[in-house]
């Protein structure tokens, strides 16, 4: 049965930002990159929308879906 693990992280006193959210985001991105979770599940782990998670991946140069533009058009039936 899964259980929760508490992890302590030392943060400099002058750190500006939401460290809890950033740690969750880094963890979810790592799990996604390693193929442990789907992009949708990774977004849930962070507590943000799929759209926002995709934007976070894009900021970091990480491809969420390994499809070429041609493959996407073909899948959606947009080939002309």
N, CA, C and O atoms as a Maestro MAE file, in Angstrom:
{
 s_m_m2io_version
 :::
 2.0.0
}

f_m_ct {
 s_m_title
 :::
 protein
 m_atom[320] {
  # First column is atom index #
  i_m_mmod_type
  r_m_x_coord
  r_m_y_coord
  r_m_z_coord
  i_m_residue_number
  s_m_chain_name
  s_m_pdb_residue_name
  s_m_pdb_atom_name
  i_m_atomic_number
  :::
  1 25 0.858 -1.184 0.000 1 A "UNK " " N  " 7
  2 3 0.000 0.000 0.000 1 A "UNK " " CA " 6
  3 2 0.899 1.241 0.000 1 A "UNK " " C  " 6
  4 15 1.817 1.336 0.815 1 A "UNK " " O  " 8
  5 25 0.641 2.201 -0.916 2 A "UNK " " N  " 7
  6 3 1.462 3.409 -0.967 2 A "UNK " " CA " 6
  7 2 1.354 4.203 0.334 2 A "UNK " " C  " 6
  8 15 0.315 4.225 0.993 2 A "UNK " " O  " 8
  9 25 2.443 4.841 0.670 3 A "UNK " " N  " 7
  10 3 2.435 5.683 1.856 3 A "UNK " " CA " 6
  11 2 3.131 7.000 1.528 3 A "UNK " " C  " 6
  12 15 3.879 7.104 0.556 3 A "UNK " " O  " 8
  13 25 2.878 7.953 2.321 4 A "UNK " " N  " 7
  14 3 3.443 9.275 2.122 4 A "UNK " " CA " 6
  15 2 4.814 9.340 2.781 4 A "UNK " " C  " 6
  16 15 5.026 8.773 3.853 4 A "UNK " " O  " 8
  17 25 5.739 10.032 2.134 5 A "UNK " " N  " 7
  18 3 7.088 10.200 2.662 5 A "UNK " " CA " 6
  19 2 7.340 11.689 2.851 5 A "UNK " " C  " 6
  20 15 7.064 12.492 1.960 5 A "UNK " " O  " 8
  21 25 7.853 12.043 3.994 6 A "UNK " " N  " 7
  22 3 8.192 13.430 4.274 6 A "UNK " " CA " 6
  23 2 9.666 13.640 3.944 6 A "UNK " " C  " 6
  24 15 10.531 12.908 4.425 6 A "UNK " " O  " 8
  25 25 9.942 14.653 3.114 7 A "UNK " " N  " 7
  26 3 11.310 14.964 2.715 7 A "UNK " " CA " 6
  27 2 11.632 16.377 3.182 7 A "UNK " " C  " 6
  28 15 10.864 17.308 2.941 7 A "UNK " " O  " 8
  29 25 12.763 16.532 3.846 8 A "UNK " " N  " 7
  30 3 13.181 17.858 4.296 8 A "UNK " " CA " 6
  31 2 14.187 18.427 3.315 8 A "UNK " " C  " 6
  32 15 15.098 17.729 2.869 8 A "UNK " " O  " 8
  33 25 14.017 19.704 2.979 9 A "UNK " " N  " 7
  34 3 14.909 20.391 2.050 9 A "UNK " " CA " 6
  35 2 15.340 21.690 2.701 9 A "UNK " " C  " 6
  36 15 14.505 22.466 3.165 9 A "UNK " " O  " 8
  37 25 16.639 21.927 2.737 10 A "UNK " " N  " 7
  38 3 17.136 23.191 3.289 10 A "UNK " " CA " 6
  39 2 17.039 24.267 2.212 10 A "UNK " " C  " 6
  40 15 17.498 24.076 1.086 10 A "UNK " " O  " 8
  41 25 16.445 25.386 2.566 11 A "UNK " " N  " 7
  42 3 16.244 26.485 1.635 11 A "UNK " " CA " 6
  43 2 16.911 27.724 2.221 11 A "UNK " " C  " 6
  44 15 16.700 28.048 3.390 11 A "UNK " " O  " 8
  45 25 17.719 28.421 1.411 12 A "UNK " " N  " 7
  46 3 18.352 29.640 1.918 12 A "UNK " " CA " 6
  47 2 17.297 30.634 2.411 12 A "UNK " " C  " 6
  48 15 16.214 30.720 1.832 12 A "UNK " " O  " 8
  49 25 17.600 31.380 3.466 13 A "UNK " " N  " 7
  50 3 16.606 32.307 4.027 13 A "UNK " " CA " 6
  51 2 16.170 33.403 3.055 13 A "UNK " " C  " 6
  52 15 15.085 33.964 3.206 13 A "UNK " " O  " 8
  53 25 16.995 33.711 2.070 14 A "UNK " " N  " 7
  54 3 16.638 34.786 1.135 14 A "UNK " " CA " 6
  55 2 15.950 34.250 -0.132 14 A "UNK " " C  " 6
  56 15 15.786 34.984 -1.107 14 A "UNK " " O  " 8
  57 25 15.552 32.979 -0.114 15 A "UNK " " N  " 7
  58 3 14.899 32.392 -1.280 15 A "UNK " " CA " 6
  59 2 13.539 33.033 -1.497 15 A "UNK " " C  " 6
  60 15 12.740 33.151 -0.568 15 A "UNK " " O  " 8
  61 25 13.286 33.444 -2.727 16 A "UNK " " N  " 7
  62 3 11.991 34.040 -3.075 16 A "UNK " " CA " 6
  63 2 11.243 33.064 -3.975 16 A "UNK " " C  " 6
  64 15 11.759 32.667 -5.020 16 A "UNK " " O  " 8
  65 25 10.070 32.688 -3.593 17 A "UNK " " N  " 7
  66 3 9.281 31.782 -4.416 17 A "UNK " " CA " 6
  67 2 8.532 30.786 -3.569 17 A "UNK " " C  " 6
  68 15 8.656 30.759 -2.345 17 A "UNK " " O  " 8
  69 25 7.759 29.978 -4.240 18 A "UNK " " N  " 7
  70 3 6.965 28.957 -3.576 18 A "UNK " " CA " 6
  71 2 7.728 27.634 -3.666 18 A "UNK " " C  " 6
  72 15 7.510 26.849 -4.589 18 A "UNK " " O  " 8
  73 25 8.616 27.391 -2.712 19 A "UNK " " N  " 7
  74 3 9.486 26.220 -2.769 19 A "UNK " " CA " 6
  75 2 8.701 24.918 -2.780 19 A "UNK " " C  " 6
  76 15 9.094 23.978 -3.471 19 A "UNK " " O  " 8
  77 25 7.610 24.835 -2.039 20 A "UNK " " N  " 7
  78 3 6.824 23.604 -2.008 20 A "UNK " " CA " 6
  79 2 6.306 23.253 -3.401 20 A "UNK " " C  " 6
  80 15 6.409 22.107 -3.839 20 A "UNK " " O  " 8
  81 25 5.749 24.246 -4.094 21 A "UNK " " N  " 7
  82 3 5.228 24.012 -5.442 21 A "UNK " " CA " 6
  83 2 6.367 23.667 -6.402 21 A "UNK " " C  " 6
  84 15 6.216 22.790 -7.253 21 A "UNK " " O  " 8
  85 25 7.487 24.341 -6.272 22 A "UNK " " N  " 7
  86 3 8.611 24.095 -7.176 22 A "UNK " " CA " 6
  87 2 9.203 22.703 -6.980 22 A "UNK " " C  " 6
  88 15 9.624 22.068 -7.947 22 A "UNK " " O  " 8
  89 25 9.239 22.228 -5.746 23 A "UNK " " N  " 7
  90 3 9.738 20.874 -5.486 23 A "UNK " " CA " 6
  91 2 8.762 19.846 -6.052 23 A "UNK " " C  " 6
  92 15 9.184 18.867 -6.668 23 A "UNK " " O  " 8
  93 25 7.463 20.059 -5.849 24 A "UNK " " N  " 7
  94 3 6.462 19.138 -6.414 24 A "UNK " " CA " 6
  95 2 6.564 19.110 -7.939 24 A "UNK " " C  " 6
  96 15 6.474 18.048 -8.555 24 A "UNK " " O  " 8
  97 25 6.754 20.300 -8.545 25 A "UNK " " N  " 7
  98 3 6.873 20.396 -9.996 25 A "UNK " " CA " 6
  99 2 8.106 19.644 -10.491 25 A "UNK " " C  " 6
  100 15 8.023 18.878 -11.452 25 A "UNK " " O  " 8
  101 25 9.240 19.857 -9.844 26 A "UNK " " N  " 7
  102 3 10.477 19.169 -10.247 26 A "UNK " " CA " 6
  103 2 10.311 17.650 -10.133 26 A "UNK " " C  " 6
  104 15 10.748 16.902 -11.008 26 A "UNK " " O  " 8
  105 25 9.686 17.215 -9.066 27 A "UNK " " N  " 7
  106 3 9.469 15.778 -8.858 27 A "UNK " " CA " 6
  107 2 8.549 15.209 -9.939 27 A "UNK " " C  " 6
  108 15 8.832 14.154 -10.507 27 A "UNK " " O  " 8
  109 25 7.457 15.902 -10.219 28 A "UNK " " N  " 7
  110 3 6.508 15.435 -11.228 28 A "UNK " " CA " 6
  111 2 7.153 15.404 -12.610 28 A "UNK " " C  " 6
  112 15 6.926 14.465 -13.373 28 A "UNK " " O  " 8
  113 25 7.946 16.409 -12.941 29 A "UNK " " N  " 7
  114 3 8.637 16.434 -14.228 29 A "UNK " " CA " 6
  115 2 9.597 15.258 -14.322 29 A "UNK " " C  " 6
  116 15 9.677 14.599 -15.359 29 A "UNK " " O  " 8
  117 25 10.322 14.994 -13.251 30 A "UNK " " N  " 7
  118 3 11.250 13.860 -13.244 30 A "UNK " " CA " 6
  119 2 10.504 12.546 -13.465 30 A "UNK " " C  " 6
  120 15 10.931 11.715 -14.267 30 A "UNK " " O  " 8
  121 25 9.399 12.358 -12.759 31 A "UNK " " N  " 7
  122 3 8.610 11.135 -12.933 31 A "UNK " " CA " 6
  123 2 8.089 11.004 -14.363 31 A "UNK " " C  " 6
  124 15 8.076 9.912 -14.930 31 A "UNK " " O  " 8
  125 25 7.661 12.123 -14.938 32 A "UNK " " N  " 7
  126 3 7.157 12.119 -16.305 32 A "UNK " " CA " 6
  127 2 8.268 11.761 -17.295 32 A "UNK " " C  " 6
  128 15 8.070 10.921 -18.172 32 A "UNK " " O  " 8
  129 25 9.420 12.389 -17.157 33 A "UNK " " N  " 7
  130 3 10.536 12.144 -18.070 33 A "UNK " " CA " 6
  131 2 10.970 10.682 -18.017 33 A "UNK " " C  " 6
  132 15 11.313 10.095 -19.043 33 A "UNK " " O  " 8
  133 25 10.954 10.101 -16.828 34 A "UNK " " N  " 7
  134 3 11.362 8.695 -16.677 34 A "UNK " " CA " 6
  135 2 10.263 7.718 -17.089 34 A "UNK " " C  " 6
  136 15 10.479 6.506 -17.088 34 A "UNK " " O  " 8
  137 25 9.088 8.238 -17.442 35 A "UNK " " N  " 7
  138 3 8.003 7.378 -17.899 35 A "UNK " " CA " 6
  139 2 7.241 6.691 -16.779 35 A "UNK " " C  " 6
  140 15 6.515 5.726 -17.021 35 A "UNK " " O  " 8
  141 25 7.400 7.178 -15.557 36 A "UNK " " N  " 7
  142 3 6.721 6.589 -14.409 36 A "UNK " " CA " 6
  143 2 5.261 7.009 -14.373 36 A "UNK " " C  " 6
  144 15 4.393 6.225 -13.986 36 A "UNK " " O  " 8
  145 25 4.987 8.252 -14.778 37 A "UNK " " N  " 7
  146 3 3.611 8.769 -14.796 37 A "UNK " " CA " 6
  147 2 3.332 9.430 -16.134 37 A "UNK " " C  " 6
  148 15 4.249 9.847 -16.841 37 A "UNK " " O  " 8
  149 25 2.062 9.519 -16.467 38 A "UNK " " N  " 7
  150 3 1.637 10.220 -17.686 38 A "UNK " " CA " 6
  151 2 1.717 11.723 -17.458 38 A "UNK " " C  " 6
  152 15 1.873 12.184 -16.328 38 A "UNK " " O  " 8
  153 25 1.610 12.463 -18.520 39 A "UNK " " N  " 7
  154 3 1.636 13.923 -18.398 39 A "UNK " " CA " 6
  155 2 0.440 14.401 -17.565 39 A "UNK " " C  " 6
  156 15 0.555 15.351 -16.792 39 A "UNK " " O  " 8
  157 25 -0.691 13.743 -17.729 40 A "UNK " " N  " 7
  158 3 -1.880 14.119 -16.970 40 A "UNK " " CA " 6
  159 2 -1.685 13.868 -15.474 40 A "UNK " " C  " 6
  160 15 -2.039 14.704 -14.643 40 A "UNK " " O  " 8
  161 25 -1.120 12.707 -15.145 41 A "UNK " " N  " 7
  162 3 -0.893 12.367 -13.731 41 A "UNK " " CA " 6
  163 2 0.155 13.289 -13.118 41 A "UNK " " C  " 6
  164 15 0.044 13.661 -11.950 41 A "UNK " " O  " 8
  165 25 1.160 13.657 -13.888 42 A "UNK " " N  " 7
  166 3 2.189 14.576 -13.396 42 A "UNK " " CA " 6
  167 2 1.561 15.918 -13.026 42 A "UNK " " C  " 6
  168 15 1.891 16.495 -11.989 42 A "UNK " " O  " 8
  169 25 0.667 16.410 -13.864 43 A "UNK " " N  " 7
  170 3 -0.015 17.679 -13.573 43 A "UNK " " CA " 6
  171 2 -0.823 17.556 -12.286 43 A "UNK " " C  " 6
  172 15 -0.837 18.478 -11.471 43 A "UNK " " O  " 8
  173 25 -1.495 16.426 -12.098 44 A "UNK " " N  " 7
  174 3 -2.273 16.196 -10.873 44 A "UNK " " CA " 6
  175 2 -1.372 16.209 -9.641 44 A "UNK " " C  " 6
  176 15 -1.737 16.765 -8.605 44 A "UNK " " O  " 8
  177 25 -0.196 15.595 -9.754 45 A "UNK " " N  " 7
  178 3 0.728 15.555 -8.615 45 A "UNK " " CA " 6
  179 2 1.154 16.952 -8.178 45 A "UNK " " C  " 6
  180 15 1.364 17.207 -6.992 45 A "UNK " " O  " 8
  181 25 1.278 17.847 -9.147 46 A "UNK " " N  " 7
  182 3 1.676 19.219 -8.833 46 A "UNK " " CA " 6
  183 2 0.481 20.018 -8.322 46 A "UNK " " C  " 6
  184 15 0.635 20.954 -7.538 46 A "UNK " " O  " 8
  185 25 -0.713 19.635 -8.776 47 A "UNK " " N  " 7
  186 3 -1.908 20.380 -8.396 47 A "UNK " " CA " 6
  187 2 -2.188 21.545 -9.327 47 A "UNK " " C  " 6
  188 15 -2.739 22.569 -8.922 47 A "UNK " " O  " 8
  189 25 -1.790 21.363 -10.610 48 A "UNK " " N  " 7
  190 3 -2.047 22.398 -11.612 48 A "UNK " " CA " 6
  191 2 -2.769 21.765 -12.794 48 A "UNK " " C  " 6
  192 15 -2.836 20.541 -12.914 48 A "UNK " " O  " 8
  193 25 -3.305 22.608 -13.659 49 A "UNK " " N  " 7
  194 3 -4.016 22.098 -14.831 49 A "UNK " " CA " 6
  195 2 -3.023 21.476 -15.815 49 A "UNK " " C  " 6
  196 15 -1.829 21.773 -15.789 49 A "UNK " " O  " 8
  197 25 -3.545 20.611 -16.678 50 A "UNK " " N  " 7
  198 3 -2.714 20.004 -17.707 50 A "UNK " " CA " 6
  199 2 -2.093 21.095 -18.574 50 A "UNK " " C  " 6
  200 15 -0.913 21.018 -18.917 50 A "UNK " " O  " 8
  201 25 -2.870 22.097 -18.925 51 A "UNK " " N  " 7
  202 3 -2.364 23.200 -19.743 51 A "UNK " " CA " 6
  203 2 -1.169 23.876 -19.068 51 A "UNK " " C  " 6
  204 15 -0.149 24.119 -19.712 51 A "UNK " " O  " 8
  205 25 -1.291 24.178 -17.782 52 A "UNK " " N  " 7
  206 3 -0.189 24.830 -17.068 52 A "UNK " " CA " 6
  207 2 1.031 23.918 -16.973 52 A "UNK " " C  " 6
  208 15 2.166 24.388 -17.057 52 A "UNK " " O  " 8
  209 25 0.804 22.622 -16.800 53 A "UNK " " N  " 7
  210 3 1.931 21.691 -16.746 53 A "UNK " " CA " 6
  211 2 2.641 21.638 -18.091 53 A "UNK " " C  " 6
  212 15 3.871 21.622 -18.147 53 A "UNK " " O  " 8
  213 25 1.874 21.611 -19.169 54 A "UNK " " N  " 7
  214 3 2.474 21.621 -20.501 54 A "UNK " " CA " 6
  215 2 3.299 22.885 -20.728 54 A "UNK " " C  " 6
  216 15 4.358 22.840 -21.353 54 A "UNK " " O  " 8
  217 25 2.806 24.013 -20.216 55 A "UNK " " N  " 7
  218 3 3.578 25.267 -20.326 55 A "UNK " " CA " 6
  219 2 4.882 25.169 -19.543 55 A "UNK " " C  " 6
  220 15 5.919 25.648 -20.001 55 A "UNK " " O  " 8
  221 25 4.835 24.551 -18.363 56 A "UNK " " N  " 7
  222 3 6.053 24.371 -17.564 56 A "UNK " " CA " 6
  223 2 7.053 23.487 -18.300 56 A "UNK " " C  " 6
  224 15 8.253 23.762 -18.283 56 A "UNK " " O  " 8
  225 25 6.571 22.430 -18.944 57 A "UNK " " N  " 7
  226 3 7.461 21.577 -19.719 57 A "UNK " " CA " 6
  227 2 8.086 22.364 -20.864 57 A "UNK " " C  " 6
  228 15 9.286 22.260 -21.115 57 A "UNK " " O  " 8
  229 25 7.277 23.142 -21.546 58 A "UNK " " N  " 7
  230 3 7.778 23.938 -22.685 58 A "UNK " " CA " 6
  231 2 8.850 24.920 -22.231 58 A "UNK " " C  " 6
  232 15 9.859 25.090 -22.915 58 A "UNK " " O  " 8
  233 25 8.643 25.574 -21.074 59 A "UNK " " N  " 7
  234 3 9.647 26.507 -20.549 59 A "UNK " " CA " 6
  235 2 10.995 25.831 -20.376 59 A "UNK " " C  " 6
  236 15 12.043 26.463 -20.508 59 A "UNK " " O  " 8
  237 25 10.956 24.539 -20.080 60 A "UNK " " N  " 7
  238 3 12.180 23.780 -19.805 60 A "UNK " " CA " 6
  239 2 12.695 23.038 -21.037 60 A "UNK " " C  " 6
  240 15 13.680 22.303 -20.961 60 A "UNK " " O  " 8
  241 25 12.023 23.236 -22.168 61 A "UNK " " N  " 7
  242 3 12.449 22.584 -23.405 61 A "UNK " " CA " 6
  243 2 12.167 21.087 -23.433 61 A "UNK " " C  " 6
  244 15 12.861 20.331 -24.112 61 A "UNK " " O  " 8
  245 25 11.138 20.662 -22.689 62 A "UNK " " N  " 7
  246 3 10.792 19.246 -22.613 62 A "UNK " " CA " 6
  247 2 9.559 18.992 -23.475 62 A "UNK " " C  " 6
  248 15 8.543 19.674 -23.347 62 A "UNK " " O  " 8
  249 25 9.668 18.006 -24.345 63 A "UNK " " N  " 7
  250 3 8.559 17.650 -25.220 63 A "UNK " " CA " 6
  251 2 7.588 16.750 -24.471 63 A "UNK " " C  " 6
  252 15 7.977 15.720 -23.920 63 A "UNK " " O  " 8
  253 25 6.341 17.142 -24.457 64 A "UNK " " N  " 7
  254 3 5.329 16.361 -23.742 64 A "UNK " " CA " 6
  255 2 4.859 15.173 -24.567 64 A "UNK " " C  " 6
  256 15 4.619 14.093 -24.028 64 A "UNK " " O  " 8
  257 25 4.730 15.368 -25.849 65 A "UNK " " N  " 7
  258 3 4.229 14.320 -26.727 65 A "UNK " " CA " 6
  259 2 5.224 14.144 -27.869 65 A "UNK " " C  " 6
  260 15 5.499 15.099 -28.595 65 A "UNK " " O  " 8
  261 25 5.761 12.952 -28.039 66 A "UNK " " N  " 7
  262 3 6.804 12.728 -29.041 66 A "UNK " " CA " 6
  263 2 6.264 12.513 -30.458 66 A "UNK " " C  " 6
  264 15 6.586 11.519 -31.108 66 A "UNK " " O  " 8
  265 25 5.455 13.438 -30.919 67 A "UNK " " N  " 7
  266 3 4.884 13.320 -32.247 67 A "UNK " " CA " 6
  267 2 5.358 14.475 -33.113 67 A "UNK " " C  " 6
  268 15 5.493 15.609 -32.652 67 A "UNK " " O  " 8
  269 25 5.608 14.161 -34.381 68 A "UNK " " N  " 7
  270 3 5.955 15.223 -35.324 68 A "UNK " " CA " 6
  271 2 4.667 15.933 -35.741 68 A "UNK " " C  " 6
  272 15 3.569 15.423 -35.522 68 A "UNK " " O  " 8
  273 25 4.814 17.115 -36.345 69 A "UNK " " N  " 7
  274 3 3.636 17.836 -36.834 69 A "UNK " " CA " 6
  275 2 2.867 16.990 -37.843 69 A "UNK " " C  " 6
  276 15 1.636 16.998 -37.860 69 A "UNK " " O  " 8
  277 25 3.595 16.264 -38.678 70 A "UNK " " N  " 7
  278 3 2.956 15.420 -39.686 70 A "UNK " " CA " 6
  279 2 2.136 14.306 -39.028 70 A "UNK " " C  " 6
  280 15 1.022 14.018 -39.465 70 A "UNK " " O  " 8
  281 25 2.677 13.685 -37.989 71 A "UNK " " N  " 7
  282 3 1.962 12.619 -37.279 71 A "UNK " " CA " 6
  283 2 0.693 13.148 -36.622 71 A "UNK " " C  " 6
  284 15 -0.336 12.474 -36.627 71 A "UNK " " O  " 8
  285 25 0.760 14.331 -36.066 72 A "UNK " " N  " 7
  286 3 -0.413 14.932 -35.431 72 A "UNK " " CA " 6
  287 2 -1.489 15.212 -36.469 72 A "UNK " " C  " 6
  288 15 -2.659 14.897 -36.255 72 A "UNK " " O  " 8
  289 25 -1.093 15.809 -37.600 73 A "UNK " " N  " 7
  290 3 -2.065 16.098 -38.661 73 A "UNK " " CA " 6
  291 2 -2.720 14.802 -39.157 73 A "UNK " " C  " 6
  292 15 -3.929 14.752 -39.383 73 A "UNK " " O  " 8
  293 25 -1.903 13.759 -39.321 74 A "UNK " " N  " 7
  294 3 -2.429 12.465 -39.809 74 A "UNK " " CA " 6
  295 2 -3.406 11.883 -38.786 74 A "UNK " " C  " 6
  296 15 -4.490 11.430 -39.150 74 A "UNK " " O  " 8
  297 25 -3.026 11.896 -37.519 75 A "UNK " " N  " 7
  298 3 -3.873 11.343 -36.457 75 A "UNK " " CA " 6
  299 2 -5.204 12.069 -36.373 75 A "UNK " " C  " 6
  300 15 -6.241 11.451 -36.134 75 A "UNK " " O  " 8
  301 25 -5.175 13.379 -36.569 76 A "UNK " " N  " 7
  302 3 -6.391 14.193 -36.483 76 A "UNK " " CA " 6
  303 2 -7.156 14.235 -37.806 76 A "UNK " " C  " 6
  304 15 -8.217 14.853 -37.894 76 A "UNK " " O  " 8
  305 25 -6.621 13.583 -38.823 77 A "UNK " " N  " 7
  306 3 -7.284 13.569 -40.127 77 A "UNK " " CA " 6
  307 2 -7.239 14.905 -40.819 77 A "UNK " " C  " 6
  308 15 -8.178 15.276 -41.524 77 A "UNK " " O  " 8
  309 25 -6.151 15.638 -40.626 78 A "UNK " " N  " 7
  310 3 -6.041 16.964 -41.224 78 A "UNK " " CA " 6
  311 2 -5.170 16.991 -42.470 78 A "UNK " " C  " 6
  312 15 -4.930 18.061 -43.029 78 A "UNK " " O  " 8
  313 25 -4.691 15.827 -42.917 79 A "UNK " " N  " 7
  314 3 -3.881 15.792 -44.121 79 A "UNK " " CA " 6
  315 2 -4.711 16.202 -45.315 79 A "UNK " " C  " 6
  316 15 -5.870 15.817 -45.464 79 A "UNK " " O  " 8
  317 25 -4.088 16.987 -46.150 80 A "UNK " " N  " 7
  318 3 -4.812 17.462 -47.339 80 A "UNK " " CA " 6
  319 2 -4.195 16.905 -48.580 80 A "UNK " " C  " 6
  320 15 -4.662 17.189 -49.683 80 A "UNK " " O  " 8
  :::
 }
 m_bond[319] {
  # First column is bond index #
  i_m_from
  i_m_to
  i_m_order
  :::
  1 1 2 1
  2 2 3 1
  3 3 4 2
  4 3 5 1
  5 5 6 1
  6 6 7 1
  7 7 8 2
  8 7 9 1
  9 9 10 1
  10 10 11 1
  11 11 12 2
  12 11 13 1
  13 13 14 1
  14 14 15 1
  15 15 16 2
  16 15 17 1
  17 17 18 1
  18 18 19 1
  19 19 20 2
  20 19 21 1
  21 21 22 1
  22 22 23 1
  23 23 24 2
  24 23 25 1
  25 25 26 1
  26 26 27 1
  27 27 28 2
  28 27 29 1
  29 29 30 1
  30 30 31 1
  31 31 32 2
  32 31 33 1
  33 33 34 1
  34 34 35 1
  35 35 36 2
  36 35 37 1
  37 37 38 1
  38 38 39 1
  39 39 40 2
  40 39 41 1
  41 41 42 1
  42 42 43 1
  43 43 44 2
  44 43 45 1
  45 45 46 1
  46 46 47 1
  47 47 48 2
  48 47 49 1
  49 49 50 1
  50 50 51 1
  51 51 52 2
  52 51 53 1
  53 53 54 1
  54 54 55 1
  55 55 56 2
  56 55 57 1
  57 57 58 1
  58 58 59 1
  59 59 60 2
  60 59 61 1
  61 61 62 1
  62 62 63 1
  63 63 64 2
  64 63 65 1
  65 65 66 1
  66 66 67 1
  67 67 68 2
  68 67 69 1
  69 69 70 1
  70 70 71 1
  71 71 72 2
  72 71 73 1
  73 73 74 1
  74 74 75 1
  75 75 76 2
  76 75 77 1
  77 77 78 1
  78 78 79 1
  79 79 80 2
  80 79 81 1
  81 81 82 1
  82 82 83 1
  83 83 84 2
  84 83 85 1
  85 85 86 1
  86 86 87 1
  87 87 88 2
  88 87 89 1
  89 89 90 1
  90 90 91 1
  91 91 92 2
  92 91 93 1
  93 93 94 1
  94 94 95 1
  95 95 96 2
  96 95 97 1
  97 97 98 1
  98 98 99 1
  99 99 100 2
  100 99 101 1
  101 101 102 1
  102 102 103 1
  103 103 104 2
  104 103 105 1
  105 105 106 1
  106 106 107 1
  107 107 108 2
  108 107 109 1
  109 109 110 1
  110 110 111 1
  111 111 112 2
  112 111 113 1
  113 113 114 1
  114 114 115 1
  115 115 116 2
  116 115 117 1
  117 117 118 1
  118 118 119 1
  119 119 120 2
  120 119 121 1
  121 121 122 1
  122 122 123 1
  123 123 124 2
  124 123 125 1
  125 125 126 1
  126 126 127 1
  127 127 128 2
  128 127 129 1
  129 129 130 1
  130 130 131 1
  131 131 132 2
  132 131 133 1
  133 133 134 1
  134 134 135 1
  135 135 136 2
  136 135 137 1
  137 137 138 1
  138 138 139 1
  139 139 140 2
  140 139 141 1
  141 141 142 1
  142 142 143 1
  143 143 144 2
  144 143 145 1
  145 145 146 1
  146 146 147 1
  147 147 148 2
  148 147 149 1
  149 149 150 1
  150 150 151 1
  151 151 152 2
  152 151 153 1
  153 153 154 1
  154 154 155 1
  155 155 156 2
  156 155 157 1
  157 157 158 1
  158 158 159 1
  159 159 160 2
  160 159 161 1
  161 161 162 1
  162 162 163 1
  163 163 164 2
  164 163 165 1
  165 165 166 1
  166 166 167 1
  167 167 168 2
  168 167 169 1
  169 169 170 1
  170 170 171 1
  171 171 172 2
  172 171 173 1
  173 173 174 1
  174 174 175 1
  175 175 176 2
  176 175 177 1
  177 177 178 1
  178 178 179 1
  179 179 180 2
  180 179 181 1
  181 181 182 1
  182 182 183 1
  183 183 184 2
  184 183 185 1
  185 185 186 1
  186 186 187 1
  187 187 188 2
  188 187 189 1
  189 189 190 1
  190 190 191 1
  191 191 192 2
  192 191 193 1
  193 193 194 1
  194 194 195 1
  195 195 196 2
  196 195 197 1
  197 197 198 1
  198 198 199 1
  199 199 200 2
  200 199 201 1
  201 201 202 1
  202 202 203 1
  203 203 204 2
  204 203 205 1
  205 205 206 1
  206 206 207 1
  207 207 208 2
  208 207 209 1
  209 209 210 1
  210 210 211 1
  211 211 212 2
  212 211 213 1
  213 213 214 1
  214 214 215 1
  215 215 216 2
  216 215 217 1
  217 217 218 1
  218 218 219 1
  219 219 220 2
  220 219 221 1
  221 221 222 1
  222 222 223 1
  223 223 224 2
  224 223 225 1
  225 225 226 1
  226 226 227 1
  227 227 228 2
  228 227 229 1
  229 229 230 1
  230 230 231 1
  231 231 232 2
  232 231 233 1
  233 233 234 1
  234 234 235 1
  235 235 236 2
  236 235 237 1
  237 237 238 1
  238 238 239 1
  239 239 240 2
  240 239 241 1
  241 241 242 1
  242 242 243 1
  243 243 244 2
  244 243 245 1
  245 245 246 1
  246 246 247 1
  247 247 248 2
  248 247 249 1
  249 249 250 1
  250 250 251 1
  251 251 252 2
  252 251 253 1
  253 253 254 1
  254 254 255 1
  255 255 256 2
  256 255 257 1
  257 257 258 1
  258 258 259 1
  259 259 260 2
  260 259 261 1
  261 261 262 1
  262 262 263 1
  263 263 264 2
  264 263 265 1
  265 265 266 1
  266 266 267 1
  267 267 268 2
  268 267 269 1
  269 269 270 1
  270 270 271 1
  271 271 272 2
  272 271 273 1
  273 273 274 1
  274 274 275 1
  275 275 276 2
  276 275 277 1
  277 277 278 1
  278 278 279 1
  279 279 280 2
  280 279 281 1
  281 281 282 1
  282 282 283 1
  283 283 284 2
  284 283 285 1
  285 285 286 1
  286 286 287 1
  287 287 288 2
  288 287 289 1
  289 289 290 1
  290 290 291 1
  291 291 292 2
  292 291 293 1
  293 293 294 1
  294 294 295 1
  295 295 296 2
  296 295 297 1
  297 297 298 1
  298 298 299 1
  299 299 300 2
  300 299 301 1
  301 301 302 1
  302 302 303 1
  303 303 304 2
  304 303 305 1
  305 305 306 1
  306 306 307 1
  307 307 308 2
  308 307 309 1
  309 309 310 1
  310 310 311 1
  311 311 312 2
  312 311 313 1
  313 313 314 1
  314 314 315 1
  315 315 316 2
  316 315 317 1
  317 317 318 1
  318 318 319 1
  319 319 320 2
  :::
 }
}
